[in-house]
Amino acid sequence: RCGRMLQIDGQHMWRWTGFNAGLDLIISYEHYRITIKRNTLNEHTAVLSNHPTRNVAFRVTVASLNDQKQKIYEETSGIKQVSLAIGQSAELLLLDPILTVFPLYLAFSFVVTTPIPHE
C-alpha cells in the first residue's frame, strides 16, 4: 500500500520501488489521469525483476475532503490487473474534472500476480 496527497492540480510524478515484488514503478498524475509505468532505468538492478513482463493487480482510490475533513468526492478503480513490460505504461484511473477537488488524497494497493485467464 502506498499513498500520496496532491495539494494542487498539475503534473505530478513519483517513484515507488517495491523490493518485495521486484518492481520499480513510476506513478504520474496529469490532467485528471493517473498512470503507472514500469521503470527501465534504475540503480537497483540486483534486487529488481528483469522479467520481460510482470502482471500487477492494483486498486486506486482517490478522495477529496472539505474543511471539516468530511469526504466530498471519492473515485476508485476497483481491483484490476495490467501486464507491464519494461518501460511500458498503463492508465490506472481517469478522474472527473468537475468533481475533483484539491487537495486530493490518493491510496494505491499493488501486488504482483499471475495472469487471470480470460473466459
Secondary structure in CASP SS format (residue, H / E / C, confidence):
PFRMAT SS
TARGET T0000
AUTHOR 0000-0000-0000
METHOD secondary structure of the structure
MODEL  1
R C 1.00
C E 1.00
G E 1.00
R E 1.00
M E 1.00
L E 1.00
Q C 1.00
I C 1.00
D C 1.00
G C 1.00
Q C 1.00
H E 1.00
M E 1.00
W E 1.00
R E 1.00
W E 1.00
T E 1.00
G E 1.00
F C 1.00
N C 1.00
A C 1.00
G C 1.00
L E 1.00
D E 1.00
L E 1.00
I E 1.00
I E 1.00
S E 1.00
Y E 1.00
E E 1.00
H C 1.00
Y C 1.00
R E 1.00
I E 1.00
T E 1.00
I E 1.00
K E 1.00
R E 1.00
N C 1.00
T C 1.00
L C 1.00
N C 1.00
E C 1.00
H C 1.00
T C 1.00
A C 1.00
V C 1.00
L C 1.00
S C 1.00
N C 1.00
H C 1.00
P C 1.00
T E 1.00
R E 1.00
N E 1.00
V E 1.00
A E 1.00
F E 1.00
R E 1.00
V E 1.00
T E 1.00
V E 1.00
A E 1.00
S E 1.00
L E 1.00
N C 1.00
D C 1.00
Q C 1.00
K C 1.00
Q C 1.00
K E 1.00
I E 1.00
Y E 1.00
E E 1.00
E E 1.00
T E 1.00
S C 1.00
G C 1.00
I C 1.00
K E 1.00
Q E 1.00
V E 1.00
S E 1.00
L E 1.00
A E 1.00
I C 1.00
G C 1.00
Q C 1.00
S E 1.00
A E 1.00
E E 1.00
L E 1.00
L E 1.00
L E 1.00
L C 1.00
D C 1.00
P C 1.00
I C 1.00
L C 1.00
T C 1.00
V C 1.00
F C 1.00
P C 1.00
L E 1.00
Y E 1.00
L E 1.00
A E 1.00
F E 1.00
S E 1.00
F E 1.00
V E 1.00
V E 1.00
T E 1.00
T C 1.00
P C 1.00
I C 1.00
P C 1.00
H C 1.00
E C 1.00
END
